[in-house]
Amino acid sequence: MTEPSSDDGRTFQREIERVVNEIAQGLRTLDAGASWFSDLAPTRQQMVLQEVAGYAMQAHITAADGRAGVARSGVKPTASPSVMICMDPPRYGFTGLPSAEHVKAFRVLVSVFAVADTRRRETYCKGACGHAWHYLSAATEQP
């Protein structure tokens, strides 16, 4: 087995960014995103969890975002990923969870990111930011 090229790694990172932001903006369902995630190899799943945890940190999630995201995720509030994200401060060691918890962790992370990023798009970034990922619906509209 060979290592993926750096170009393949960048392509995969762009795919992660696209899928996660489509879910966050309601352009893709969480179930469809979880299905995409489930089809990935375990090493790719860990890469996704690490990347989405970074997105959540950059979105400056709050405890309220954590609770709202868990409620949207369909994951029990007592599941490890739910408990981790709702801690103050949140814990981000999702790649260290058993592989059986990875889909739950993905659902929680993406849901919490969606809550926090929506809040930021509607306040801090409203009409004034240059973040291309905040304008996916305009970029995906067909003529």
TORKOL-4160 file (C-alpha; in steps of 0.2 Angstrom, whole numbers, padded with zeros to 4 digits, m for minus):
143
<pt num="1" X="0000" Y="0000" Z="0000"/>
<pt num="2" X="0007" Y="0017" Z="m0004"/>
<pt num="3" X="0005" Y="0034" Z="0005"/>
<pt num="4" X="m0007" Y="0046" Z="m0003"/>
<pt num="5" X="0001" Y="0060" Z="m0013"/>
<pt num="6" X="0001" Y="0078" Z="m0005"/>
<pt num="7" X="m0011" Y="0082" Z="m0020"/>
<pt num="8" X="m0022" Y="0068" Z="m0014"/>
<pt num="9" X="m0022" Y="0075" Z="0003"/>
<pt num="10" X="m0026" Y="0093" Z="m0002"/>
<pt num="11" X="m0040" Y="0086" Z="m0013"/>
<pt num="12" X="m0047" Y="0076" Z="0002"/>
<pt num="13" X="m0046" Y="0091" Z="0013"/>
<pt num="14" X="m0056" Y="0101" Z="0001"/>
<pt num="15" X="m0069" Y="0087" Z="0000"/>
<pt num="16" X="m0070" Y="0087" Z="0019"/>
<pt num="17" X="m0073" Y="0106" Z="0019"/>
<pt num="18" X="m0086" Y="0105" Z="0005"/>
<pt num="19" X="m0096" Y="0091" Z="0013"/>
<pt num="20" X="m0096" Y="0098" Z="0031"/>
<pt num="21" X="m0100" Y="0116" Z="0025"/>
<pt num="22" X="m0114" Y="0109" Z="0014"/>
<pt num="23" X="m0121" Y="0100" Z="0029"/>
<pt num="24" X="m0119" Y="0116" Z="0040"/>
<pt num="25" X="m0129" Y="0126" Z="0027"/>
<pt num="26" X="m0143" Y="0114" Z="0024"/>
<pt num="27" X="m0137" Y="0109" Z="0006"/>
<pt num="28" X="m0134" Y="0091" Z="0012"/>
<pt num="29" X="m0143" Y="0081" Z="0025"/>
<pt num="30" X="m0133" Y="0075" Z="0041"/>
<pt num="31" X="m0138" Y="0058" Z="0037"/>
<pt num="32" X="m0131" Y="0059" Z="0019"/>
<pt num="33" X="m0115" Y="0066" Z="0027"/>
<pt num="34" X="m0114" Y="0052" Z="0040"/>
<pt num="35" X="m0116" Y="0040" Z="0025"/>
<pt num="36" X="m0102" Y="0048" Z="0016"/>
<pt num="37" X="m0091" Y="0047" Z="0032"/>
<pt num="38" X="m0096" Y="0029" Z="0035"/>
<pt num="39" X="m0089" Y="0024" Z="0018"/>
<pt num="40" X="m0072" Y="0031" Z="0022"/>
<pt num="41" X="m0057" Y="0020" Z="0027"/>
<pt num="42" X="m0054" Y="0021" Z="0046"/>
<pt num="43" X="m0038" Y="0032" Z="0043"/>
<pt num="44" X="m0048" Y="0044" Z="0033"/>
<pt num="45" X="m0062" Y="0045" Z="0046"/>
<pt num="46" X="m0049" Y="0050" Z="0059"/>
<pt num="47" X="m0043" Y="0064" Z="0047"/>
<pt num="48" X="m0061" Y="0070" Z="0045"/>
<pt num="49" X="m0064" Y="0070" Z="0064"/>
<pt num="50" X="m0048" Y="0080" Z="0067"/>
<pt num="51" X="m0052" Y="0092" Z="0053"/>
<pt num="52" X="m0070" Y="0095" Z="0059"/>
<pt num="53" X="m0064" Y="0097" Z="0077"/>
<pt num="54" X="m0053" Y="0111" Z="0070"/>
<pt num="55" X="m0068" Y="0119" Z="0061"/>
<pt num="56" X="m0077" Y="0119" Z="0077"/>
<pt num="57" X="m0063" Y="0127" Z="0087"/>
<pt num="58" X="m0062" Y="0141" Z="0073"/>
<pt num="59" X="m0080" Y="0144" Z="0075"/>
<pt num="60" X="m0078" Y="0147" Z="0093"/>
<pt num="61" X="m0091" Y="0135" Z="0099"/>
<pt num="62" X="m0100" Y="0139" Z="0115"/>
<pt num="63" X="m0107" Y="0127" Z="0128"/>
<pt num="64" X="m0125" Y="0133" Z="0121"/>
<pt num="65" X="m0119" Y="0128" Z="0104"/>
<pt num="66" X="m0113" Y="0111" Z="0110"/>
<pt num="67" X="m0130" Y="0107" Z="0118"/>
<pt num="68" X="m0140" Y="0113" Z="0103"/>
<pt num="69" X="m0128" Y="0103" Z="0091"/>
<pt num="70" X="m0130" Y="0088" Z="0101"/>
<pt num="71" X="m0149" Y="0090" Z="0101"/>
<pt num="72" X="m0148" Y="0091" Z="0082"/>
<pt num="73" X="m0136" Y="0077" Z="0080"/>
<pt num="74" X="m0147" Y="0062" Z="0084"/>
<pt num="75" X="m0134" Y="0056" Z="0096"/>
<pt num="76" X="m0139" Y="0053" Z="0114"/>
<pt num="77" X="m0133" Y="0067" Z="0126"/>
<pt num="78" X="m0124" Y="0053" Z="0137"/>
<pt num="79" X="m0113" Y="0047" Z="0122"/>
<pt num="80" X="m0095" Y="0050" Z="0124"/>
<pt num="81" X="m0094" Y="0063" Z="0109"/>
<pt num="82" X="m0109" Y="0072" Z="0116"/>
<pt num="83" X="m0102" Y="0073" Z="0133"/>
<pt num="84" X="m0085" Y="0079" Z="0127"/>
<pt num="85" X="m0091" Y="0093" Z="0116"/>
<pt num="86" X="m0102" Y="0100" Z="0130"/>
<pt num="87" X="m0088" Y="0101" Z="0143"/>
<pt num="88" X="m0082" Y="0118" Z="0147"/>
<pt num="89" X="m0070" Y="0120" Z="0139"/>
<pt num="90" X="m0075" Y="0107" Z="0125"/>
<pt num="91" X="m0063" Y="0091" Z="0124"/>
<pt num="92" X="m0058" Y="0088" Z="0106"/>
<pt num="93" X="m0049" Y="0071" Z="0107"/>
<pt num="94" X="m0062" Y="0063" Z="0095"/>
<pt num="95" X="m0049" Y="0053" Z="0085"/>
<pt num="96" X="m0045" Y="0044" Z="0102"/>
<pt num="97" X="m0062" Y="0037" Z="0104"/>
<pt num="98" X="m0065" Y="0019" Z="0099"/>
<pt num="99" X="m0069" Y="0017" Z="0080"/>
<pt num="100" X="m0087" Y="0012" Z="0085"/>
<pt num="101" X="m0089" Y="0030" Z="0091"/>
<pt num="102" X="m0083" Y="0038" Z="0076"/>
<pt num="103" X="m0099" Y="0040" Z="0066"/>
<pt num="104" X="m0107" Y="0047" Z="0082"/>
<pt num="105" X="m0092" Y="0059" Z="0084"/>
<pt num="106" X="m0094" Y="0065" Z="0066"/>
<pt num="107" X="m0113" Y="0068" Z="0069"/>
<pt num="108" X="m0110" Y="0078" Z="0085"/>
<pt num="109" X="m0095" Y="0088" Z="0078"/>
<pt num="110" X="m0104" Y="0093" Z="0062"/>
<pt num="111" X="m0120" Y="0097" Z="0071"/>
<pt num="112" X="m0111" Y="0108" Z="0083"/>
<pt num="113" X="m0101" Y="0116" Z="0070"/>
<pt num="114" X="m0117" Y="0120" Z="0060"/>
<pt num="115" X="m0124" Y="0129" Z="0075"/>
<pt num="116" X="m0109" Y="0139" Z="0079"/>
<pt num="117" X="m0105" Y="0143" Z="0060"/>
<pt num="118" X="m0123" Y="0148" Z="0057"/>
<pt num="119" X="m0122" Y="0160" Z="0072"/>
<pt num="120" X="m0106" Y="0168" Z="0065"/>
<pt num="121" X="m0113" Y="0169" Z="0047"/>
<pt num="122" X="m0128" Y="0178" Z="0054"/>
<pt num="123" X="m0118" Y="0190" Z="0065"/>
<pt num="124" X="m0100" Y="0193" Z="0064"/>
<pt num="125" X="m0098" Y="0188" Z="0045"/>
<pt num="126" X="m0115" Y="0194" Z="0039"/>
<pt num="127" X="m0112" Y="0201" Z="0022"/>
<pt num="128" X="m0095" Y="0207" Z="0027"/>
<pt num="129" X="m0083" Y="0192" Z="0026"/>
<pt num="130" X="m0073" Y="0184" Z="0012"/>
<pt num="131" X="m0075" Y="0166" Z="0018"/>
<pt num="132" X="m0079" Y="0157" Z="0002"/>
<pt num="133" X="m0087" Y="0143" Z="0012"/>
<pt num="134" X="m0100" Y="0155" Z="0019"/>
<pt num="135" X="m0107" Y="0157" Z="0001"/>
<pt num="136" X="m0110" Y="0139" Z="m0005"/>
<pt num="137" X="m0128" Y="0141" Z="m0009"/>
<pt num="138" X="m0124" Y="0155" Z="m0022"/>
<pt num="139" X="m0109" Y="0144" Z="m0029"/>
<pt num="140" X="m0120" Y="0129" Z="m0031"/>
<pt num="141" X="m0135" Y="0137" Z="m0039"/>
<pt num="142" X="m0138" Y="0131" Z="m0057"/>
<pt num="143" X="m0142" Y="0144" Z="m0071"/>
